[in-house]
Amino acid sequence: MSAFFISTGIVALAEIGDKTQLLAFILAAKFKKPLPIILGILVSTLINHGFAGAVGEWLSLMIEPKTMGIVLGISFIAMAVWTLIPDKFDEKDAKLAHFGVFTTTIIAFFLAEMGDKTQIATIALAAKYHALLPVVAGTTCGMMLANVPAVLLGHKIAHKMPIKLVHGIAAVLFAILGCMTLLALLKPGLF
């Protein structure tokens, strides 16, 4: 169960101010149809994070456990640093309107999430916890927790969000996870 809650919390925090959250704001402002946008985000995230989680599980089977622990520990610490770097949004990510709101959202979110920190985090979390379904469910919940309010409340909440503080908390969580992963290699059974 901790894989689900850790995945949910880390991704929800990392997603605040992320390019996909900015995409959610833009799609909401452009289409003014929250339900198909929310459903599109859900479908896109399930596909994207399902694939990312499967890659993480596969990597954990292919790489020797100690090496994987080192890679994961360093990856989580790198994610902490990456979380502190603000994302930039490319307007072309939202210019697929001829497909309809639902399909546009699926395509735009899927493309924007490729190589994004929440996708990389999903790979790392699935590799660490060896729990594909709880991790994918958790990262998907985290994405929805961050993006549904963006779609429903749009620009009313965007300027009130303490993005630097939220990113700082997410960075600390990633760093703690990275340090715990590396320390567990030195003292097995510690965590």
KACORDA-V82834 format. One record per run of one state. SS is the DSSP state (H for helix, E for strand, - for the rest). FROM is the first residue (numbers start at 1). TO is the last residue. If there is no record, write none. Layout:
# KACORDA-V82834
{{SS;FROM;TO} {SS;FROM;TO}}
This chain:
# KACORDA-V82834
{{-;1;1} {H;2;15} {-;16;18} {H;19;31} {-;32;33} {H;34;62} {-;63;64} {H;65;83} {-;84;90} {H;91;94} {-;95;96} {H;97;99} {-;100;100} {H;101;113} {-;114;116} {H;117;129} {-;130;131} {H;132;153} {-;154;154} {H;155;158} {-;159;162} {H;163;186} {-;187;191}}
